[in-house]
Amino acid sequence: MSFLIEINNKQVEARKGETILDVLKRNGIKVPTLCHLKDMFPTGSCRMCVVENLKTNRLVTSCSTPVEEGMKILTHSARVVESRKTIVELLLSNHPDDCLYCVRNKNCELQNLSEELHVRERRIRGVKNNNHIDRSSVSIVRDPDKCILCGRCVRVCEEVMGVSCIDFINRGSKTVIGTTFNQGLNTSSCVNCGQCIMVCPTGALSEKSHFPELLSMLSNPEKTVVVQYAPAISVSLAEELKLEPGKDINGIMNAALRKIGFKYVFDTTFTADLTIMEEASELVERVKTGGVLPMITSCCPGWIKFAEEFYPEMIPNLSSCKSPQQMMGAVIKTYWSGKTGVKPENIYSVSVMPCTAKKFEAQREEMTNKGITDVDAVLTTRELGQLIRMFGIDMNNLAPETTDSPLGYRSSAGKLFAASGGVMEAAIRTAYHFITGDELIKFKIEALRGFKGCKEAEVDIDGLKVKVAVVNGLANARILLDSIKRGEKTFHFIEIMACPGGCLNGGGQHIGASEEDVKQRMKTIYDIDDKETIKVSHKNPEIIQIYEEFLEKPLGHKSHELLHTHYYKRDVIH
Amino acid sequence: MKTEIIDILQKYPAGAKENLIPILQDIQGNEGFLSKGSVIEVGNYLSMPTSKIFGVATFYNQFRFSPLGKFHIQVCRGTACHVLGSLTVLETIEKYVGVKAGSTSRDGIFSIEEVACMGACGLAPVISVNGNFHAKVNSESIKEILDSYRKQAEL
């Protein structure tokens, strides 16, 4: 049912059940919000989005007030603007005021609001916050002093991730956000996904930086600094550098990485192909020999930690494959090191990931082989952007370059890893080949694409009906896994990615990307797959080469030593 | 798991989150405080993240997370006591004991609690140690009072 309401003296159409904010957005009227999160139940706690209701002569929160017939709303009356400004001034009254040193300088919602509302003096003085910065996690740094208690991190952690490792502690002016017993994040059930960072309006949450060590390694003549980047990076870095959102800038990114000083540039997508070779073989073996099913992907370190904490009984279901990042780390310091003669201890191996959990993954004990770590430093997309700015690289005036070979060539199947459902599609393509010896006629599996939280499909491989599911957002994983545990659903193969939409919307990506921007990233990934000719991992010539020269065969002795791992039940405070 | 905690939990249906506060009160009534172990057990029993339980428990003044000291000092922070200098009294006690209100000293002798009003405004500023009231205290007399309790504890 629709009716008319009056906004800023203009009649506009509203539908029953909508909030005032919904109507404002549809009509292109911008009111600022802080605690509001799209598609989540409104809390109305920050009061930034207040508008004046002329019928009742009251200020109401537009995010949580449903429209009523005959409403008269003013969105920017003097009273409204003054009220919003006061809220910002109050938020600033106990804020550290160290914008120049803040990780979110120039990309901070509080800073923007302060500017938009023309806050030009400190009118309200409050006692400054004085909390400990929590640096205990290897992925995420929490600075409660910068927190404005909007609660978006708490809600994402609970409602999207199903983790709930943080909540509001204490009351009134003593309120902080923290873990159980206000301990370090490292002892909590935090899976390091970084989605809290993505929704944080200020610098209260950020990734742990590896900059000082990286910079000293780049200028150390004894070290060969090499870099790999995840499939999602080339389509998401653009926004960080204020280029066209979702554009694939792979070529100039390679050039920029070399300008920064990385001696060799590898593409993690190559080891995504390698992962597919191993994982598809593992799946075929499990199906043929009656192994543990459903097999669940293990590429996502957020999901892996989640499984170790909340679903330890399903650890046997996890694929034993390392993630592409760790596979690349392992082959650089063995295969590539052997080919080039650079000693593994002199290689400083850096990865660029759309993810904060990859920082955690890289330092896991199991990811070290004979005292040599697979990957030495992990940067997020944001940190790569920072590095490019620091080295003064003009992305508009760079000639595209290719990656180094070997370990640089990829199929378009590997590239799909960036999107939720991509690992599944790529694995099916290769598993089909392993079982039948032929190639799929139709590669695209539309049902597994897009941003839906849980996607299911059935694929016919030589008469065998393979049932697969793809999940993104760990709260959705809980729903699916619980239904499997209750025996309501059965699958052969499941892909689970922690972040909504997959890695292209990971916790290491550009902060402030719009929904359209993220959709564009996904579109670009699928466009690449449409355009390119090598659409399956097993036809990647460098993959064929590495098996011939080094690994021998999927699931072979070398593979087990270097490319596979195991997981353990993890005791944390749930 | 401690049997007392099991007994308390089993009085309530598993997974019934609405009983959180009565459960926490029961446990505190039994153990004197909410230990990490008991909070985790409550989380398991109610299928509730411990962060939520800790959030609820810290919201209310009544819950504490360390055991009471041998001598539990309640400092009245009501209006009458406040006017007559209870803040200085509290600060002196905190300095003497070496911990802030809401905590227990390392040696386990003293614990401090701020209370809103003890209903003894005529005695302001007033403190109570294990239920014994000490009237019209000031930063000098408080030290003597606490010294005598410390001697008792060391006997």
Interface residues (C-beta under 8 A of the other chain):
Chain A: E158 V163 S164 C165 I166 D167 F168 I169 N170 R171 T179 T180 F181 N182 S188 S189 I573 H574
Chain B: K36 V39 I40 G43 N44 P49 T50 S51 K52 I53 F54 G55 T58 F59 Y60 F65
